[in-house]
Amino acid sequence: MKYLELYLRKVFTVDLRALALMRIWLAGIVLLDLAIRATDMEAHYSNMGVLPLHVLHQHLWLPQFFSLHALSGLWQFQLALFILAAGFACCMLLGYKTRLSTAVTWLLLLSLQNRNPLIEQGGDDLLRMLLFWGIFLPWGRFYAADAMQARRQGITPQQTTYFSAATMAYILQVGLVYFSTALLKNSPEWHTDGTALYYALSLDQILMPAGRLIYPYPELLRILTLAAWHTELLLPFLLLIPWYNRFFRMVVVVVLVGFHIGISLTLFVGLFYLINIASVAGLLPSFAMDWLDRRVLGSFRRPGMGQFRNIFSKLSSPVSINVQVNWRRPFFPQHLLSSVRNGFVAVALFYCVWWNLSTTHLPLHKIPDSSRWLGYLLRLDQHWGMFSPTVFKDDGWYVLEGHTENGINIDLNQEGKEVNYSKPASVVSLFKNDRWRKYSENYLFIHNAYMRPYYCNYLVRRWNEAHPQQPIQQLEVVYMKEPSLPDYQLAVPTREVLCSCANQPE
């Protein structure tokens, strides 16, 4: 047990300043995510949009789900929750009442994600899990209003390193993302053929300019495919090596940052790459944080930053509660509180590891259905199936064919221009953001056919409201299907009408 403890402390000890940096980064991502989602508040979260509450509860809801956003179908109610979430995310970013603000930010994010699962992607799962583990991490001890308040009271951190069950959970969570997705990619196009990246870059729906540059080189794509798969499979184990741990952690950080920057330049993945880069910020070793603290972050503690500190000093709770406590017999002893917290984290970590391994093809006892309620309740459920087991190949583009009163057919996707079934120069530019791209991907699947009329009717209503001089009487949601073929072969696009709806005059 002594050697086990030494091993765990060697491998899972983190720098508190790195955790604080990750906290700031994640809070910024939450604010950015809220800003992007807010531009489609009516479309994605109200009863006037593409997923009314009765459809959500009929097709996508589980009894264990929790969502404040599902209490009302009014966009004004959603706006109030968005503002509340942004306020707590700002508190988390500033490190004010850090544990409370982190917990509420996680809870409101969970609520928001449960409201519309059709627009969620793997990065959202990782963001949710990082915030969950962050509730139990002391990431408000540096670069935070809480830290400044503690220093004014004469309390200063004695050391910058920290070890607990929560740090184990955080590091193992990062490793599980990559190890699990590698195990799920169990097809020849990842392991032997090396064609996975070729097929990924064949998807015009997500192809970015840098991807176009490397797409014509099949041998390069093969090398990059095999390198990506082996990186995901083997790199997490570097985090478990007790010798030269700081060096190996830095290798993991540098490789993964470069890995996700490369993904963002070649494929349209929304906030996915930013979330993954933020996830490794907490792994930065002490020598890296010493440099950052000295050159950049340490400026927050210099005398010249008095105005910055004054901002924090003005942050105080508008409500004060006077509680009489008998300190001779505390309600819950602090040492027991720490043990209970670590025990809960250990159980949650074991549950998450079991859940992840149960999604793979490893010959292990799968997590029973009777135990999945906890995963759905706290949203500890995870599936890192990015491009697995094979890359999606039903590529194509949408034509929103509207029929006007004067007999002209226009494309709502092309701002009302006359319908043209030719492939656009940039298919990815047809999507307002990654949320709509993910929704459009889910729109294709036959098991999601229930969602099609709501999108169609939403488009008709919004178009006619915005263009009263050119209303449409009928809309056909057309998918020009162009499957990805091997060896740079080009398929002949076929026209598929996914849904047709008519304007219902009042």
Residue pairs with C-beta under 8 A, 6 or more apart in sequence:
7 242
8 163
8 168
9 163
10 242
10 245
11 171
11 239
11 240
11 241
11 242
11 245
12 163
12 167
12 168
12 171
13 161
13 162
13 163
13 167
14 161
14 162
14 163
14 167
14 170
14 171
14 282
14 283
15 160
15 161
15 162
15 284
15 285
15 286
15 289
16 138
16 139
16 141
16 142
16 157
16 160
16 161
16 162
17 142
17 143
17 160
17 289
17 292
17 293
17 297
18 281
18 282
18 283
18 284
18 285
18 288
18 289
19 137
19 138
19 139
19 142
19 162
19 282
20 95
20 139
20 140
20 141
20 142
20 143
20 144
21 143
21 281
21 282
21 284
21 289
21 292
21 297
22 130
22 134
22 139
22 278
22 279
22 281
22 282
23 92
23 93
23 95
23 98
23 102
23 134
23 139
23 140
23 144
24 93
24 95
24 143
25 278
25 281
26 92
26 127
26 130
26 131
26 134
26 275
26 278
27 89
27 90
27 92
27 93
27 105
28 93
29 127
29 271
29 274
29 275
29 278
30 85
30 89
30 92
30 105
30 109
30 127
30 131
31 86
31 89
31 90
31 93
32 271
32 274
33 127
33 271
34 82
34 85
34 86
34 89
36 271
36 433
36 435
37 44
37 45
37 82
37 112
37 435
38 79
38 82
39 432
39 433
40 49
40 432
40 433
40 435
40 436
41 75
41 78
41 79
41 82
42 48
42 49
42 75
43 49
43 50
43 458
44 50
44 51
44 115
44 116
44 119
44 435
44 439
45 69
45 75
45 78
45 112
45 115
45 116
46 73
46 74
46 75
46 78
47 53
47 73
47 74
48 73
48 75
48 458
48 461
49 454
49 458
50 118
50 439
50 451
50 454
50 455
50 458
51 60
51 116
51 118
51 451
51 454
52 73
52 454
53 70
53 73
55 450
55 451
55 454
56 70
56 115
56 116
57 70
58 450
59 450
59 451
60 117
60 118
61 70
62 376
64 373
64 376
64 377
65 114
65 376
65 377
66 110
66 111
66 114
66 377
67 110
67 111
67 112
67 114
67 115
68 81
68 108
68 111
69 78
69 81
69 111
69 112
69 114
69 115
70 111
70 114
70 115
71 77
72 78
81 108
81 111
81 112
84 108
85 105
85 108
85 109
85 112
88 101
88 104
88 105
88 108
89 101
89 105
91 97
91 98
91 101
92 98
92 101
92 102
92 105
94 144
94 145
94 312
94 315
95 139
95 140
95 143
95 144
95 145
95 146
95 147
96 144
96 145
96 146
96 312
96 315
97 146
97 317
98 139
98 140
98 144
98 146
99 135
99 140
102 131
102 134
102 135
102 139
103 135
105 131
106 128
106 131
106 132
106 134
106 135
109 127
109 128
109 131
110 128
110 378
110 379
113 120
113 124
113 128
113 379
114 379
118 438
118 439
118 442
118 448
118 451
119 435
119 436
119 438
119 439
120 438
121 269
121 270
121 272
121 434
121 438
122 272
122 384
122 385
122 386
123 269
123 270
123 271
123 272
123 273
123 274
123 275
123 276
124 275
125 382
125 383
125 384
126 177
126 275
126 276
126 279
127 271
127 275
128 379
129 173
129 352
129 380
129 382
130 170
130 173
130 275
130 278
130 279
132 348
132 378
132 379
132 380
133 166
133 169
133 170
133 173
133 345
134 170
136 164
136 165
136 166
136 169
136 341
136 345
137 164
137 166
137 167
137 170
138 162
139 282
140 146
140 147
141 147
141 150
141 157
142 157
142 160
142 297
143 297
143 300
145 312
145 315
147 157
148 309
148 312
148 313
149 312
150 156
160 286
160 289
161 286
164 342
164 345
165 341
165 342
165 343
165 345
165 346
165 349
166 342
166 345
168 345
168 349
169 345
169 348
169 349
169 352
170 282
171 239
171 283
172 349
172 353
173 352
174 236
174 239
174 279
174 280
174 283
175 236
175 237
175 239
175 240
176 236
176 352
176 353
176 356
176 382
176 384
177 276
177 279
177 384
178 231
178 232
178 233
178 235
178 236
178 256
178 384
179 232
179 233
179 236
180 356
180 357
180 359
180 360
180 382
180 384
181 232
181 384
181 385
181 386
181 388
182 229
182 232
182 233
183 233
183 360
183 361
183 362
184 359
184 360
184 384
184 385
184 388
184 389
185 191
185 196
185 229
185 232
185 387
185 388
185 389
186 361
186 388
186 389
187 196
187 388
187 389
187 390
189 195
189 196
189 199
189 225
189 390
189 391
190 196
190 225
190 229
190 388
190 389
190 390
191 229
193 222
194 221
194 222
194 223
194 225
194 226
195 221
195 222
195 225
195 486
196 225
196 228
196 229
196 387
196 390
196 391
197 221
197 222
197 224
197 225
197 228
198 215
198 218
198 221
198 222
198 225
199 390
199 391
199 393
199 484
200 206
200 267
200 387
200 391
201 207
201 211
201 212
201 214
201 215
201 221
201 266
201 267
202 215
202 393
202 395
202 484
203 391
203 392
203 395
203 484
204 395
204 396
204 397
204 423
204 427
204 428
204 482
205 268
205 395
205 396
205 397
205 427
205 428
205 431
205 437
205 440
205 441
206 267
206 268
206 269
206 428
206 437
207 215
207 266
207 267
207 268
207 427
207 428
208 264
208 265
208 266
208 267
208 268
208 428
209 265
210 265
210 266
211 265
211 266
211 267
214 220
214 221
214 224
214 266
215 221
218 488
228 259
231 255
231 259
235 252
235 255
235 256
236 252
238 248
238 249
238 251
238 252
239 248
239 249
239 252
239 283
241 248
245 285
246 285
246 286
246 287
247 285
249 283
249 284
249 285
250 284
250 285
250 288
252 280
252 283
253 280
253 281
253 283
253 284
253 288
256 276
256 277
256 280
257 277
257 280
260 272
260 273
260 276
260 277
261 273
261 277
263 269
263 272
263 273
264 272
264 273
268 428
268 431
268 434
268 437
269 434
270 433
270 434
270 435
270 437
270 438
271 434
272 434
284 292
299 305
300 308
325 331
348 378
348 380
351 367
351 371
351 374
351 375
351 380
352 380
352 382
354 367
355 367
355 375
355 380
355 381
355 382
356 382
356 384
357 364
358 364
358 366
358 367
359 382
359 383
359 384
359 385
372 381
374 380
375 381
391 484
392 441
393 483
393 484
394 444
394 481
394 483
395 481
395 482
395 483
395 484
396 479
396 480
396 481
396 482
396 483
396 493
397 423
397 424
397 427
397 430
397 479
397 480
397 482
398 413
398 430
398 440
398 477
398 478
398 479
398 480
399 411
399 413
399 419
399 421
399 478
399 479
399 480
400 411
400 412
400 413
400 459
400 475
400 476
400 477
400 478
401 409
401 410
401 411
401 419
401 475
401 476
401 477
401 478
402 409
402 410
402 411
402 412
402 416
402 460
402 463
402 472
402 474
402 475
402 476
403 409
403 472
403 473
403 474
403 475
403 476
404 410
404 470
404 471
404 472
404 473
405 471
405 473
408 418
409 418
409 419
410 416
410 417
410 418
410 419
410 470
410 472
411 417
411 418
411 419
411 420
412 459
412 463
412 472
412 475
413 430
414 420
414 424
416 467
416 470
421 480
421 493
421 495
423 480
423 482
423 493
424 430
428 437
431 437
431 440
439 455
442 448
442 451
443 451
443 452
443 455
443 477
443 498
444 479
444 498
452 477
452 498
452 499
453 499
453 501
455 477
455 499
456 475
456 477
456 499
456 500
456 501
457 501
459 475
459 477
460 472
460 475
460 501
460 502
460 503
463 471
463 472
463 475
464 471
464 472
464 503
471 503
472 503
473 502
473 503
474 500
474 501
474 502
474 503
475 500
475 501
475 502
475 503
476 497
476 499
476 500
477 497
477 498
477 499
477 500
478 495
478 496
478 497
478 498
479 495
479 496
479 498
480 493
480 494
480 495
480 496
481 493
481 494
481 495
481 496
482 490
482 491
482 492
482 493
482 494
483 491
484 491
485 491
